[in-house]
Amino acid sequence: INEIYTMKYSSLLFGIVLLLSTLPSFLVNDWNYISTKDGIDIYSKHDIEDRNWTKLVATINGKPAEVMEYASDVTRFNEWIYACSEAKILEKGDNTSVYYYVTDLPFPLTDRDAVIKREVFQSGTNSYSSRSILTTSHSVASRLVRLEGFEAIWFFDALPNGKTKLTYELFANPGGNIPTWVVEKFSSNGPFRSMQNLKAHF
């Protein structure tokens, strides 16, 4: 009986380890709480690929569908995304879109650009999520420097009284030989300012 119990336990343990090894990195590693500013909780972590992620959590005065619709509207990115100087749709489907995006960097640094694919998902009646990653599906000529890495994950979850718990997880590698403070602008300050702008809009 003990041998059978041990075999079953070993099989279960192996299954759990195998499951964890196949999960996306952002689901495996724990987040480290940094601080709370202007009602926005700030976290950070390094994933299994040693990429530096930032997570922001805030309460927005709008329903999930309304917040998701506004945050997904590429034509309005320059209203709230920090340092966004250009954004335009290249392809649009029911739940997916591909867009070209430019981030303005201070002189004398060269601005960064990217072609990004965004997918939106719905879970239940009042919960949405989206994932944005770099894509090579569209060729866009540019004299700017292309982002070397980018991934953004959003969660729009319903709260009482028509509010939304908004979670924003971001990894960005601007590429090139640039100062550390500019990299930090990509990874923490920029997303925080963007979340502030979203809160202010609603």
N, C-alpha and C positions, 0 to 999 in steps of 0.2 A: 504493500500500500504506500509505504514511504517512497519507494522508487517511482511509482506512478505519479504521486503528488509532486515529486521533484521534477519529473519530466514535464508535467503540465505547467508548473511554475516557470521552468526554463523556457518553454515554448512561448508562454505569455510575455515574459521579459524580453525575449528576442523580438517578438512582434512589436512591442512598444518601441524598442530601440530602432527597429527598421522604419516604423512610422515616423518617428522624430527625424530620422536622417533624410527622409524624402520631403519633409515640409519645407516651404519657403523660409529663407533665413529670417525674415521679419517676424515669423511665428515662433521660431525656436528660441532666440536669445531674449533675455529680459531687458526691459528698459530701465534706465537710471533716471530718477527724478532730479531735476536741476532746480527749478524754482517756479513760482507763480507770479506773473506780471499782468496787470490789467485784466484779471479774470481768465488768463490763459495759462494752462499748465504746460510746462516745458520739460521734455525728456530727451535723452540721447542714448546712443548705444553704438557699438561696433559689431557688425554681423560676422558670420563665419568666414566671409571673404575680406574681413578687416575694413569694410566700408563704413564710413561715419554717417549715421542716420540721425535725424531730428524728428521728434514727434511733438505735436501741439494739440491740446484738447481744450475746447471752449464751448460755451453755451451760446447759441445764436437765437435771436428773437424772430424766428421764422420757421415754417413747417419744412420738413426734410425735402419734399419735392420742390418747394420754392427755392431753398438754399442750393440744392443740387443743380437746378436749372440755371440759376444765375452763375454759379461757380463753373459751369460747363460751357457757358457762352463765350466762345473765343473772341467774338467781336467786342466784348466788354472787359477783357483781361486788363487792359491799360487803366481801368477804373480802380482796380484793387490790388493787382499783383505788383509787388514792389519791384521797381526798376525795369518793368516791361515797357519796351519802346516800340515793339511791333508784334502783332499776332494776327495771322490770317488762316482761314480754313483752306485746306488742300483737297480734302475728301470728307464726305459726311454720309453716314448710314443711320439706321434706326438707333443703335446703341453704341456705335463707334464713330470716331472722327480722327482725322489726321490733320495736324496743323503745323505751321511754321512759326517759330517763336524767337524773338531777339531780346536779350538782356543787356541793358545799358550799364557799362562800367565806366568809372571815372577816368578822365584823361590822365596819363597817356596810354592807358591800357586799351586793348582792342575789345570791342563788344563781342559777346558770345551769342551764337544762334544754335538752333536745333530743329529737327523735324521729329515730331512726337505723335505717337498713336495713343489715343485714350479710349478705354472701354468702360461703359457704365453698366452696373448690375443692380437688380432689384431683388431684395429678400424680404418677403412679407409685404404688408400693405404700406408701411411707413418707414422702411429702411432701404437705403441705397448705399452703394459703394462704387468706387471707380479706381482704375489703375492706368497710369500713364508711363510710357517707356519710350526710349529712343527707337526710331525705325529708319530703315533705308528704302522704304517702299516708294518714296518720291525723291527725285533728284532735284535739288534746289541749289542753283549756283550762288556762291557767296564769297566775299572777300573777308568775311569775319572768321573768327575761330570757333569751330564746332565744339559743343560740349562732348567730353569724353565719356561721361556717365550720367545717367539721370533715371530716377524712378520715383514716382509720387503715388501715394495711396490715400484715398479719402473714404471716410465712413460718415454717413449721414443717418443718425438714429433719432427716432422720435422721443421727445420728452413731454411731460404734461404741459397744458396751457399753450399748445401750438408752438413749442420751442424745439430746437434741434441740438443734440449733442454732436458736435463736429470734431472729428479726429483727422489730423493731417500728418502723414508720415512721408519724409522726403530724404532722398539721397541725391546729391549732385556733385559732379566732378567737372569744374570749369575747364580743366585742361590747360596746357601751357605753363610757362614759368612765371607765376604771379605770386605776390606777397601773401603771407598767411592770413592777414586780415581780410583780403578779398575772398579767399576760400571760405572764411567764416561767414562772410556776407551771404554767400550762396547757401551755406548749410544751416545757419541759425537766424541771423538778423533778418534776412530777406523773408523767409517763411513767417517769422513772428510779425513783421510789419504787414505782411499780406493778410494774416489772420486778424490783426487789428482793423484793417480796412474792411474786411468782410463783416466783422461785428458792427462797425460804424454804419455800414450800408443798411443793415437790417434793424 
